[in-house]
Amino acid sequence: MKKYIIILGIVSLLTDISSEMIFPILPIFLEKFLYATKTQIGLIEGIAAFLTSFLKVFSGYLSDKIGRRKILVIFGYSLSTFSKPLLFFATSWTHVLWIRAIERLGKGIRTAPRDALISSFSEGKSGHAFGIHRGMDTVGAVLGSLFAFLFLIYFGETEENFRKIFLYSFFPAITAVLILIFFVKEPKGIKKDSKIEINFKILPSDFKKFVIIQSIFTLFTMNYAFIILKANDIGISIGFIPLAYLFFNIVYA
């Protein structure tokens, strides 16, 4: 079972390489080349974050109800994968809004069933399993930011090169999907439960308190897109923004 923990970690590593090639440069691309306002950028990121959080609940519920995790995980990863290169063709901030919404839709669908898969494969060592997964996820984030930094520094901070990075992000992401399809098996012994319901009343009180506290912290957390834009405003050159974000990922880990 440990083999599948590592494989799922590799899937997340490759997906995060893809995502973090895009994320530290997308706010700059929106502002400098698509002339989006900060309000419009905030709307894009707000809708993206809402979709991710909202769908985690229902995808987890659905995976328990049908007793199948892998199909939802594949669908979620695929949705994100095939949406990312569409940024290459974006000519307005509304295009980015729709693309970002679809990409985050995929993340929201896959996250809960993927975590359930990891838990199923952990053999009672959930902390160790999720630690491995989170570590590989962070490595992917660092590598993705590093790629964006090196690409812009070497080839130049042009709109064409931003679009090329969006296009190239497809390759690690599709590799992750193929690995997931061919090398991860559905765990045995998962029973579908057609009677399962979404009922927050049955959740433990400590869990409810945790969710409330986390929600309060999240409410007052500034979106990273604005931190990236502020970094550029105070004089950090566009090419070095991904490098600054790389160090952020290291500290965050």
Residue pairs with C-beta under 8 A, 6 or more apart in sequence:
1 121
1 122
1 123
2 121
2 123
4 117
4 121
4 184
4 185
5 118
5 121
5 122
5 129
5 132
5 133
6 132
7 179
7 180
7 183
7 184
8 114
8 117
8 118
8 121
8 133
8 180
8 184
9 132
9 133
9 135
9 136
9 137
10 136
10 176
10 179
11 77
11 176
11 177
11 179
11 180
11 184
12 133
12 136
12 137
12 140
12 176
13 136
13 137
13 139
13 140
13 143
13 176
14 140
14 172
14 173
14 175
14 176
14 179
15 77
15 80
15 81
15 140
15 172
15 173
15 176
16 137
16 138
16 139
16 140
16 141
16 143
16 144
17 140
17 141
17 143
17 144
17 147
17 172
18 81
18 84
18 144
18 169
18 170
18 171
18 172
18 173
18 176
19 80
19 84
19 141
19 144
19 169
19 173
20 140
20 141
20 142
20 143
20 144
20 145
20 148
20 245
20 249
21 144
21 145
21 147
21 148
21 165
21 166
21 168
21 169
21 172
22 84
22 87
22 144
22 148
22 165
22 166
22 169
23 144
23 224
23 245
24 145
24 148
24 228
24 241
24 242
24 244
24 245
24 246
25 148
25 152
25 162
25 165
25 238
25 241
25 242
26 87
26 96
26 100
26 225
27 41
27 225
27 226
27 228
27 229
28 162
28 228
28 229
28 232
28 238
28 241
29 87
29 159
29 162
30 36
30 40
30 41
30 44
30 93
30 96
31 38
31 41
31 229
32 159
32 238
33 159
33 162
34 90
34 91
34 92
34 93
34 96
35 93
36 44
36 93
36 96
38 226
38 229
40 93
41 93
41 225
41 226
41 229
42 223
42 225
42 226
43 97
44 93
44 96
44 97
44 100
44 225
45 100
45 223
45 225
46 223
47 97
47 100
47 101
47 104
48 100
48 101
48 103
48 104
49 104
49 223
51 101
51 104
51 105
51 108
52 104
52 105
52 107
52 108
52 111
53 108
54 108
55 105
55 108
55 109
56 108
56 111
56 112
57 112
57 198
58 198
59 72
59 76
59 108
59 109
59 110
59 111
59 112
59 113
60 112
60 113
60 116
61 196
61 198
62 72
62 113
63 69
63 72
63 112
63 113
63 116
64 116
64 192
64 193
64 196
65 192
65 193
65 194
65 196
66 192
67 190
67 191
67 192
67 193
68 186
68 190
68 192
69 113
69 114
69 116
69 117
69 120
69 186
69 187
69 190
70 113
70 117
70 180
70 184
70 185
70 186
72 109
72 110
72 113
73 110
73 113
73 114
73 117
73 180
74 177
74 180
74 181
75 106
75 109
75 110
76 106
76 107
76 108
76 109
76 110
76 111
76 113
76 114
77 106
77 110
77 173
77 176
77 177
77 180
78 106
78 177
79 102
79 103
79 105
79 106
79 109
80 102
80 103
80 104
80 106
80 107
80 110
80 173
81 106
81 170
81 173
81 174
81 176
81 177
82 170
83 99
83 102
83 103
83 106
84 99
84 103
84 166
84 169
84 170
84 173
85 166
85 167
85 169
85 170
86 95
86 99
87 96
87 99
87 163
87 166
88 163
88 164
88 166
88 167
89 95
90 96
90 99
115 130
117 184
117 187
118 126
118 129
118 130
118 133
119 126
119 129
120 187
120 190
121 129
121 187
122 128
122 129
122 130
134 253
135 253
138 249
138 250
138 252
138 253
141 249
142 246
142 249
142 250
144 169
144 172
145 242
145 243
145 245
145 246
145 249
146 242
146 243
146 246
147 165
148 165
148 242
149 239
149 240
149 242
149 243
149 246
151 161
151 164
151 165
152 161
152 162
152 165
152 238
152 239
152 242
153 239
153 240
155 161
155 164
157 237
157 238
157 239
200 208
224 245
224 248
228 241
228 245
231 241
231 244
232 238
232 241
236 244
